[in-house]
């Protein structure tokens, strides 16, 4: 089996390669080939030129048409989703979006993805040749196998970049965090973050938040939002403080190894997803836990 793997996000691409390198010939396409080499792709193609959806789509189309590939796996980023849509039209083939599980059986792909806004998990079998892969498909692990880098020059784009303005963000990538302390509307007000920060430090965790906290109220920056429209995280420990647990939030943290929830409302949906639940005032609870950890 042969797979083309592309993403302008190094973390997602390394996960795709790690997932398939032992069962398929993986040809990785990336603007950062030196980083990807250590993950064991059979071939690595380094992109030269502006990594825009149009030129990338044309490059992948040419490779696919001439190489006898079984699948194109594309990381779910803004550019990746555009590339997948263009390729679906160019190749007249189906694309499956936001895949978080992918396997093959007799030439057919079996995929799983969240559906109805994250309210259900849809498992499908299809002949789709394009899969848009969500973060967290597999753990990225390094390999002793390394390939040579082949330069892949992109054609000029019909779109001209006039200027770039980087979006202001934090210095922490919560998708890589092993421990996350996530706050919801139960926090009460932005100033109460000062009460949570010492606790997060005590458990060696990064602070994140629900959509209302990050987008509606602006208590935390957008890059710390966990949820269907935010980051998809899979830490070893996820501590949810004052989060009700709406399905849109659950979709972003469902792959956490251990979940601890603290909420005043004993009927909060978050308790259905938690391994351990504590009914009580979040500030009282984290204060007692922090004191115990200090002993």
C-alpha positions as CSV (number, residue, x, y, z in Angstrom):
1,X,0.0,0.0,0.0
2,X,1.2,3.5,-0.8
3,X,0.1,6.7,0.9
4,X,0.8,10.4,0.2
5,X,0.9,12.3,3.5
6,X,0.8,16.1,3.5
7,X,0.5,18.7,6.2
8,X,1.8,22.2,6.8
9,X,1.6,21.3,10.5
10,X,4.6,19.3,11.6
11,X,2.9,17.6,14.5
12,X,0.0,16.2,12.5
13,X,2.3,15.0,9.7
14,X,4.5,13.2,12.1
15,X,1.5,11.5,13.6
16,X,0.3,10.3,10.2
17,X,3.7,9.0,9.3
18,X,4.1,7.2,12.6
19,X,0.6,5.6,12.2
20,X,1.2,4.1,8.7
21,X,5.0,3.6,8.3
22,X,4.9,0.0,9.4
23,X,2.1,-1.1,7.1
24,X,2.5,1.2,4.1
25,X,5.0,3.0,1.9
26,X,4.5,6.6,3.1
27,X,5.6,9.5,0.9
28,X,5.7,12.7,3.0
29,X,5.2,16.1,1.5
30,X,6.3,19.0,3.8
31,X,7.7,22.5,3.9
32,X,10.0,21.3,6.7
33,X,11.6,18.1,5.5
34,X,14.5,18.1,8.0
35,X,12.1,17.9,10.9
36,X,10.0,15.1,9.4
37,X,13.0,12.9,8.4
38,X,13.2,11.3,11.9
39,X,9.7,9.8,11.7
40,X,10.5,7.2,9.1
41,X,8.7,8.1,5.9
42,X,9.7,6.0,2.9
43,X,10.3,9.1,0.9
44,X,10.3,12.8,1.9
45,X,9.6,15.6,-0.5
46,X,10.5,19.1,0.6
47,X,8.3,21.9,-0.8
48,X,9.9,24.9,-2.4
49,X,7.9,28.0,-3.0
50,X,4.8,29.5,-1.4
51,X,2.9,26.7,0.4
52,X,-0.6,27.7,-0.8
53,X,-3.5,25.4,-1.4
54,X,-3.5,25.8,-5.2
55,X,0.1,24.9,-6.0
56,X,0.2,22.2,-3.3
57,X,-3.0,20.6,-4.8
58,X,-1.5,20.6,-8.3
59,X,1.8,19.0,-7.0
60,X,-0.1,16.2,-5.1
61,X,-2.4,15.6,-8.1
62,X,0.6,15.0,-10.4
63,X,2.2,12.7,-7.9
64,X,-1.0,10.8,-7.3
65,X,-1.8,10.3,-11.0
66,X,1.7,8.9,-11.7
67,X,2.5,6.9,-8.6
68,X,-0.2,4.3,-8.0
69,X,-1.2,5.5,-4.6
70,X,-4.0,4.1,-2.5
71,X,-4.7,7.1,-0.2
72,X,-3.9,10.8,0.3
73,X,-3.8,11.7,4.0
74,X,-3.9,15.4,4.7
75,X,-3.6,17.1,8.1
76,X,-6.6,19.1,9.2
77,X,-5.4,22.7,9.0
78,X,-6.7,25.7,7.1
79,X,-4.4,25.0,4.2
80,X,-4.9,21.2,4.5
81,X,-8.7,21.5,4.3
82,X,-8.5,23.7,1.2
83,X,-6.1,21.3,-0.4
84,X,-8.4,18.3,0.3
85,X,-11.4,20.1,-1.2
86,X,-9.5,21.1,-4.4
87,X,-8.1,17.5,-4.8
88,X,-11.5,16.0,-4.3
89,X,-12.7,18.0,-7.3
90,X,-9.5,17.5,-9.4
91,X,-9.5,13.8,-8.9
92,X,-13.2,13.3,-8.8
93,X,-13.0,11.3,-5.7
94,X,-14.5,11.4,-2.2
95,X,-12.8,13.0,0.8
96,X,-13.6,12.1,4.4
97,X,-13.2,15.0,6.8
98,X,-11.9,15.3,10.4
99,X,-10.9,11.7,10.7
100,X,-9.6,10.6,14.1
101,X,-9.2,6.9,13.3
102,X,-8.2,5.2,10.0
103,X,-7.6,1.7,8.9
104,X,-7.8,-0.5,5.7
105,X,-9.5,-3.7,4.8
106,X,-9.5,-5.1,1.3
107,X,-8.9,-1.8,-0.4
108,X,-11.6,0.0,1.6
109,X,-11.0,2.6,4.2
110,X,-12.6,2.4,7.6
111,X,-12.8,5.8,9.3
112,X,-14.1,7.3,12.5
113,X,-15.0,10.9,13.0
114,X,-17.2,13.1,15.3
115,X,-20.6,13.8,13.8
116,X,-23.6,16.1,14.5
117,X,-21.4,18.7,16.1
118,X,-19.6,16.1,18.1
119,X,-22.7,14.5,19.6
120,X,-21.9,11.1,18.0
121,X,-19.0,9.1,16.6
122,X,-19.5,8.0,13.0
123,X,-17.7,5.0,11.7
124,X,-17.8,4.5,7.9
125,X,-16.4,2.1,5.3
126,X,-15.8,3.7,1.9
127,X,-13.6,3.8,-1.2
128,X,-12.6,7.4,-0.3
129,X,-9.1,8.2,-1.5
130,X,-8.6,11.4,0.5
131,X,-8.7,11.6,4.3
132,X,-8.5,14.8,6.2
133,X,-6.8,13.8,9.5
134,X,-7.5,15.5,12.8
135,X,-4.8,16.0,15.4
136,X,-4.2,12.9,17.6
137,X,-4.4,10.1,15.0
138,X,-1.5,8.4,16.6
139,X,1.4,9.2,18.9
140,X,4.3,10.6,17.0
141,X,7.4,8.4,17.5
142,X,10.8,8.6,16.0
143,X,12.2,5.9,13.7
144,X,15.7,4.8,12.9
145,X,14.7,4.6,9.2
146,X,15.5,7.8,7.3
147,X,14.9,8.7,3.7
148,X,16.6,11.1,1.4
149,X,15.0,14.5,0.7
150,X,13.7,15.2,-2.8
151,X,13.0,18.9,-3.6
152,X,9.5,19.5,-4.9
153,X,9.2,22.9,-6.6
154,X,5.7,24.3,-6.5
155,X,4.2,26.1,-9.5
156,X,3.5,29.8,-9.2
157,X,0.2,30.5,-7.5
158,X,-2.6,32.5,-9.0
159,X,-2.9,34.1,-5.6
160,X,-0.3,36.8,-4.8
161,X,0.6,37.2,-1.1
162,X,0.6,41.0,-0.4
163,X,1.5,40.8,3.2
164,X,1.5,38.6,6.3
165,X,0.4,39.5,9.8
166,X,1.0,36.8,12.4
167,X,-1.9,36.2,14.8
168,X,-0.9,36.9,18.4
169,X,-0.8,33.8,20.4
170,X,0.7,32.3,23.5
171,X,4.0,30.6,23.9
172,X,2.5,27.2,24.9
173,X,1.0,24.6,22.5
174,X,-1.6,22.9,24.7
175,X,-1.9,20.1,22.2
176,X,1.5,18.9,23.4
177,X,0.8,19.3,27.2
178,X,0.8,16.2,29.3
179,X,-1.3,17.8,32.1
180,X,-4.0,20.4,31.4
181,X,-6.0,22.4,33.9
182,X,-9.1,23.6,32.0
183,X,-11.5,26.3,33.3
184,X,-15.0,27.1,32.4
185,X,-17.7,29.7,33.2
186,X,-17.6,28.4,36.8
187,X,-14.4,30.4,37.2
188,X,-16.6,33.4,37.7
189,X,-14.4,36.2,36.4
190,X,-11.0,36.7,34.8
191,X,-9.3,37.8,38.0
192,X,-9.9,34.3,39.5
193,X,-7.3,32.9,37.1
194,X,-4.8,34.1,39.7
195,X,-6.3,31.5,42.1
196,X,-6.0,28.7,39.5
197,X,-2.5,29.4,38.3
198,X,-0.7,28.2,41.5
199,X,-2.7,25.0,41.3
200,X,-1.7,24.5,37.7
201,X,1.9,25.1,38.6
202,X,1.7,22.6,41.5
203,X,0.4,19.8,39.1
204,X,2.9,20.8,36.4
205,X,0.0,21.6,34.1
206,X,-0.9,24.2,31.4
207,X,-4.1,26.3,31.7
208,X,-6.7,25.9,29.0
209,X,-10.4,26.8,28.8
210,X,-13.8,26.2,27.2
211,X,-15.2,28.3,24.3
212,X,-17.0,30.8,26.5
213,X,-13.8,31.5,28.5
214,X,-11.6,31.9,25.5
215,X,-13.9,33.4,22.9
216,X,-17.0,34.9,24.5
217,X,-15.4,36.5,27.6
218,X,-11.7,36.6,26.5
219,X,-10.4,35.5,29.9
220,X,-7.9,33.3,28.0
221,X,-6.4,33.6,24.6
222,X,-8.0,31.7,21.7
223,X,-5.1,29.4,21.3
224,X,-5.9,27.9,24.7
225,X,-9.5,26.9,23.8
226,X,-10.3,23.2,24.0
227,X,-13.2,22.0,21.9
228,X,-14.7,21.1,18.6
229,X,-13.9,24.6,17.2
230,X,-10.6,24.8,19.2
231,X,-7.7,22.5,20.1
232,X,-8.0,18.8,20.2
233,X,-5.9,17.6,23.2
234,X,-5.0,14.2,24.6
235,X,-3.0,14.8,27.8
236,X,-2.2,12.1,30.4
237,X,-4.3,14.1,32.9
238,X,-7.1,16.6,32.1
239,X,-8.6,18.5,35.1
240,X,-11.8,20.3,34.3
241,X,-12.7,23.1,36.7
242,X,-16.2,24.7,36.5
243,X,-16.9,23.2,33.0
244,X,-20.4,22.0,32.4
245,X,-19.3,19.6,29.7
246,X,-21.2,20.5,26.6
247,X,-20.6,18.1,23.7
248,X,-18.6,20.7,21.8
249,X,-16.1,20.8,24.6
250,X,-16.0,17.1,25.1
251,X,-15.1,16.6,21.5
252,X,-11.8,18.4,22.1
253,X,-10.7,16.4,25.2
254,X,-12.3,13.0,24.8
255,X,-8.9,11.3,24.1
256,X,-7.5,12.4,27.5
257,X,-6.0,9.4,29.4
258,X,-7.5,10.4,32.8
259,X,-10.1,13.1,33.4
260,X,-10.9,14.7,36.8
261,X,-13.9,17.0,36.9
262,X,-14.8,19.6,39.6
263,X,-18.2,21.2,39.5
264,X,-20.9,22.5,41.9
265,X,-23.6,20.9,39.8
266,X,-23.8,17.2,40.5
267,X,-25.8,16.8,37.3
268,X,-23.2,18.5,35.0
269,X,-22.6,16.4,31.8
270,X,-18.8,16.6,32.4
271,X,-19.1,13.9,35.1
272,X,-20.3,11.4,32.5
273,X,-16.8,11.8,30.8
274,X,-14.8,11.9,34.0
275,X,-12.8,9.1,35.6
276,X,-13.0,11.0,38.9
277,X,-15.6,13.6,39.8
278,X,-15.7,16.0,42.7
279,X,-18.9,18.0,43.5
280,X,-17.9,21.2,45.2
281,X,-16.6,24.7,44.9
282,X,-13.6,24.6,42.6
283,X,-11.6,27.0,44.6
284,X,-12.0,25.1,47.8
285,X,-11.2,21.8,46.0
286,X,-8.0,23.0,44.3
287,X,-6.8,24.7,47.4
288,X,-7.1,21.4,49.4
289,X,-5.4,19.4,46.6
290,X,-2.6,22.0,46.4
291,X,-2.1,21.9,50.2
292,X,-1.9,18.0,50.0
293,X,0.7,18.2,47.2
294,X,2.8,20.5,49.3
295,X,3.0,18.2,52.2
